[in-house]
Amino acid sequence: MRALVEKYNSLNETQKKRGLIAILMVLALIGVWLSGQDEAESVGPLIPIESSVPVSPGIFVHVVGEVALPGLYQFPVGSRASDAIDRAGGLPSEAAQESINLARILSDGEQLTVLSREAIDSNDASLVVLIESENYSILFLGDLGQSGQERLLRRHPKLLSQLAAKTLVTQVAHHGSADQSANLYRAIDSEILIFSVGKNDYGHPTNSALGLAWPSGAKVLRTDLLGHVALSFTSELRYRYSGKLTA
C-alpha cells in the first residue's frame, strides 16, 4: 500500500487527474454490472402469467324441487340463484319463491332446493322413504299431511300403481292423525298399515285414519297396543311384536 502511495505522489498533477478519472470509471462500471445482476435475480424466468394461472371452467349446481326442469347445470363463476332458476325453466305456481334468495351468489357443487308452497312451515316438508324388493315394498310416509299426500299421488301415479301390484307395508303418516288422503291409501292398496304411535294427548290414531284400512282390508298394527313390530320377508310376509309398551 505504501508503495502505491509513493508512486501516486511521484506523479504530476495531470497524471494524478487522469488516474482518478480512470478509477472512477472502473467503479462506475462495476456498480452498473452489480445492479444488473440484482435485477436479473429478482425478475425470475420470463413465463407469461396467463400460462401459470389455471382458468376455471365454471361451477356446477344441482337444481331440485319445485322447478320446471330440475337437473345439473353449469354456470360462470359469480352467477346468482336467479340464473339457476331461469336455466331450470323458472318457478311454477306451486313454488315458494320466498324459500330461496334469488340474489345469492352460487358456489360450486351446491344443491339449490326450491320448496313447495304447501311444504313451507308444515308437515308436508317431511321425508318420504320407499324400500323395495322383488316381491315386497315398505312405504314410510313420515309426517306428510293430506295436501302432501295428494301431491305425491299427482306426481308419481305410475310408481304408486306399481306398489299396488306388490305386497305393501305402509307406515301411516303423522302417527295416524286425521290429516290423511283417502285417495292415496286407496291407490296404493296396502296389505299392512302400521301406526307408529304411543301415549299422547292428540287422539292419535284417529278413527278416520284407522278407517283407511277398511277399503283394502289391510291389517292394522298399532305400536301403542303391540309395542315394537318386526317384519319378516321370506316366502310370505310375517310380523312379530314385543307386547304393549308400558311407558
C-alpha positions as CSV (number, residue, x, y, z in Angstrom):
1,M,0.0,0.0,0.0
2,R,2.9,2.4,0.9
3,A,4.5,1.8,-2.5
4,L,1.3,2.7,-4.2
5,V,1.0,6.0,-2.2
6,E,4.7,6.9,-3.0
7,K,4.0,6.1,-6.7
8,Y,1.0,8.3,-6.7
9,N,2.9,11.2,-5.0
10,S,5.6,11.0,-7.7
11,L,3.0,11.7,-10.4
12,N,2.5,15.3,-11.7
13,E,-0.9,16.9,-11.4
14,T,-2.1,15.9,-14.9
15,Q,-1.3,12.3,-14.3
16,K,-3.0,12.3,-11.0
17,K,-6.2,13.7,-12.5
18,R,-6.2,11.1,-15.3
19,G,-5.6,8.3,-12.7
20,L,-8.6,9.4,-10.6
21,I,-10.8,9.6,-13.6
22,A,-9.8,6.1,-14.6
23,I,-10.5,4.7,-11.1
24,L,-14.0,6.4,-11.0
25,M,-14.9,5.0,-14.4
26,V,-13.9,1.5,-13.3
27,L,-16.0,1.8,-10.1
28,A,-19.0,3.1,-12.1
29,L,-18.8,0.1,-14.5
30,I,-18.7,-2.3,-11.5
31,G,-21.7,-0.6,-10.0
32,V,-23.7,-0.9,-13.2
33,W,-22.8,-4.6,-13.5
34,L,-23.8,-5.4,-9.9
35,S,-27.1,-3.6,-10.4
36,G,-27.9,-5.7,-13.5
37,Q,-27.2,-8.9,-11.5
38,D,-29.7,-8.0,-8.8
39,E,-32.5,-7.2,-11.3
40,A,-31.9,-10.5,-13.2
41,E,-32.3,-12.5,-10.0
42,S,-35.5,-10.6,-8.9
43,V,-37.2,-10.9,-12.2
44,G,-37.0,-14.7,-12.5
45,P,-37.9,-16.7,-15.6
46,L,-40.0,-14.8,-18.1
47,I,-43.2,-17.0,-18.1
48,P,-46.4,-15.5,-19.2
49,I,-48.8,-15.0,-16.3
50,E,-51.7,-16.5,-18.3
51,S,-49.9,-19.8,-18.6
52,S,-49.3,-20.2,-14.9
53,V,-52.8,-19.5,-13.6
54,P,-55.4,-22.2,-14.3
55,V,-58.6,-21.0,-15.9
56,S,-61.8,-22.1,-14.1
57,P,-64.4,-23.8,-16.4
58,G,-67.2,-22.5,-14.2
59,I,-69.3,-24.0,-11.4
60,F,-71.8,-26.9,-11.3
61,V,-75.1,-26.6,-9.4
62,H,-77.8,-29.2,-8.8
63,V,-81.2,-27.6,-9.0
64,V,-84.0,-29.6,-7.4
65,G,-87.5,-29.2,-6.0
66,E,-90.3,-27.0,-7.4
67,V,-88.8,-26.1,-10.8
68,A,-89.9,-27.0,-14.3
69,L,-86.6,-28.7,-15.3
70,P,-84.6,-30.0,-12.3
71,G,-81.1,-31.2,-13.0
72,L,-77.4,-30.5,-13.0
73,Y,-76.3,-27.2,-14.7
74,Q,-73.0,-25.4,-15.3
75,F,-72.7,-21.6,-14.7
76,P,-70.0,-19.0,-14.9
77,V,-68.3,-18.1,-11.6
78,G,-70.3,-15.3,-9.9
79,S,-73.7,-16.4,-11.2
80,R,-76.7,-16.0,-8.9
81,A,-79.6,-18.2,-7.8
82,S,-81.9,-16.3,-10.2
83,D,-79.7,-17.5,-13.1
84,A,-80.1,-21.1,-11.9
85,I,-83.8,-20.8,-11.6
86,D,-84.0,-19.4,-15.2
87,R,-81.9,-22.3,-16.5
88,A,-84.2,-24.8,-14.8
89,G,-87.3,-23.4,-16.5
90,G,-88.4,-21.0,-13.9
91,L,-90.8,-21.3,-11.0
92,P,-94.2,-22.9,-11.4
93,S,-97.2,-21.5,-9.5
94,E,-96.8,-24.0,-6.6
95,A,-93.2,-23.0,-5.9
96,A,-92.5,-20.9,-2.8
97,Q,-90.2,-18.2,-4.1
98,E,-89.6,-16.9,-0.6
99,S,-87.8,-20.2,0.2
100,I,-84.8,-19.1,-1.8
101,N,-82.7,-15.9,-2.0
102,L,-82.6,-15.1,-5.8
103,A,-79.7,-12.7,-5.3
104,R,-77.4,-15.2,-3.6
105,I,-74.2,-16.0,-5.4
106,L,-73.9,-19.7,-6.3
107,S,-71.0,-21.9,-5.2
108,D,-69.5,-24.9,-7.0
109,G,-71.1,-28.2,-6.0
110,E,-74.1,-26.9,-4.2
111,Q,-77.7,-28.1,-4.4
112,L,-80.3,-25.4,-4.8
113,T,-83.7,-26.6,-3.5
114,V,-86.9,-24.8,-4.2
115,L,-89.7,-25.7,-1.8
116,S,-93.4,-26.1,-2.5
117,R,-95.8,-23.5,-1.0
118,E,-97.5,-26.5,0.6
119,A,-94.3,-27.5,2.3
120,I,-93.5,-24.2,4.0
121,D,-93.7,-24.5,7.8
122,S,-95.8,-27.7,7.7
123,N,-95.5,-31.4,7.9
124,D,-95.6,-31.6,4.1
125,A,-91.8,-31.0,4.2
126,S,-91.4,-34.4,5.7
127,L,-89.1,-37.0,4.1
128,V,-90.9,-40.0,2.4
129,V,-88.9,-43.3,2.1
130,L,-89.6,-46.2,-0.1
131,I,-87.9,-49.6,0.4
132,E,-88.4,-52.1,-2.4
133,S,-87.5,-55.8,-3.0
134,E,-88.6,-58.1,-5.7
135,N,-91.9,-59.1,-4.1
136,Y,-92.4,-56.6,-1.2
137,S,-92.3,-52.9,-0.5
138,I,-92.3,-50.7,2.5
139,L,-93.5,-47.1,2.3
140,F,-92.8,-44.6,5.1
141,L,-94.9,-41.5,4.8
142,G,-93.3,-39.6,7.7
143,D,-95.4,-36.7,8.8
144,L,-96.8,-36.0,5.4
145,G,-100.3,-34.3,5.6
146,Q,-103.2,-34.7,3.2
147,S,-102.0,-32.0,0.8
148,G,-98.6,-33.5,0.6
149,Q,-100.1,-37.0,0.1
150,E,-102.2,-35.7,-2.8
151,R,-99.2,-34.1,-4.3
152,L,-97.3,-37.4,-4.1
153,L,-100.2,-39.0,-5.9
154,R,-100.3,-36.5,-8.7
155,R,-96.5,-36.6,-9.3
156,H,-95.9,-40.3,-9.1
157,P,-99.1,-42.1,-10.3
158,K,-97.1,-44.8,-12.2
159,L,-94.9,-45.6,-9.2
160,L,-97.8,-45.8,-6.8
161,S,-99.7,-48.1,-9.1
162,Q,-96.7,-50.4,-9.3
163,L,-96.7,-50.6,-5.5
164,A,-100.3,-51.8,-5.5
165,A,-99.2,-54.8,-7.6
166,K,-96.8,-56.0,-4.8
167,T,-97.3,-56.8,-1.1
168,L,-97.0,-53.4,0.5
169,V,-96.5,-52.3,4.1
170,T,-97.2,-48.7,4.8
171,Q,-96.4,-46.6,7.8
172,V,-99.4,-44.3,8.2
173,A,-98.4,-40.7,8.2
174,H,-98.2,-38.5,11.3
175,H,-98.9,-41.2,13.9
176,G,-102.4,-41.7,12.4
177,S,-103.7,-38.1,12.6
178,A,-106.8,-37.1,10.8
179,D,-104.8,-35.2,8.1
180,Q,-104.8,-38.1,5.6
181,S,-105.6,-38.6,1.9
182,A,-108.1,-41.4,1.4
183,N,-107.3,-41.3,-2.3
184,L,-103.6,-42.1,-1.7
185,Y,-104.3,-45.1,0.6
186,R,-106.9,-46.5,-1.9
187,A,-104.4,-46.1,-4.7
188,I,-101.5,-48.0,-3.0
189,D,-103.8,-50.7,-1.6
190,S,-101.6,-51.8,1.3
191,E,-101.7,-55.2,2.9
192,I,-100.5,-53.9,6.3
193,L,-100.9,-50.4,7.8
194,I,-98.5,-49.6,10.7
195,F,-99.5,-46.9,13.1
196,S,-96.3,-45.7,14.9
197,V,-97.8,-44.1,17.9
198,G,-97.5,-44.0,21.7
199,K,-99.4,-42.5,24.5
200,N,-100.5,-38.9,23.5
201,D,-103.0,-36.1,24.1
202,Y,-103.8,-35.6,20.4
203,G,-106.2,-38.6,20.0
204,H,-103.8,-40.4,17.7
205,P,-104.6,-42.7,15.9
206,T,-107.9,-41.1,14.9
207,N,-110.9,-43.1,13.9
208,S,-110.7,-41.6,10.4
209,A,-107.1,-42.8,10.0
210,L,-107.9,-46.3,11.3
211,G,-110.8,-46.4,8.7
212,L,-108.2,-46.1,5.9
213,A,-107.7,-49.9,6.3
214,W,-111.3,-50.7,5.5
215,P,-111.4,-50.4,1.7
216,S,-108.4,-52.7,1.1
217,G,-108.9,-54.9,4.1
218,A,-105.4,-54.1,5.3
219,K,-104.1,-55.5,8.6
220,V,-103.7,-52.7,11.2
221,L,-100.6,-52.9,13.5
222,R,-100.5,-50.3,16.3
223,T,-97.4,-49.8,18.3
224,D,-99.3,-48.3,21.2
225,L,-101.1,-51.7,21.6
226,L,-98.5,-54.1,20.2
227,G,-95.2,-52.5,21.1
228,H,-92.2,-52.9,18.7
229,V,-93.2,-54.5,15.4
230,A,-90.7,-56.7,13.4
231,L,-91.4,-57.7,9.8
232,S,-90.1,-60.8,8.1
233,F,-89.9,-61.2,4.3
234,T,-89.4,-64.9,3.4
235,S,-91.8,-67.0,1.3
236,E,-94.6,-64.8,2.8
237,L,-94.9,-61.6,4.8
238,R,-94.8,-62.2,8.6
239,Y,-94.6,-60.0,11.6
240,R,-93.9,-60.2,15.3
241,Y,-94.4,-57.8,18.1
242,S,-92.9,-57.3,21.5
243,G,-96.0,-56.5,23.5
244,K,-97.7,-53.3,24.7
245,L,-95.4,-50.6,25.9
246,T,-95.9,-49.6,29.5
247,A,-94.0,-46.2,29.4
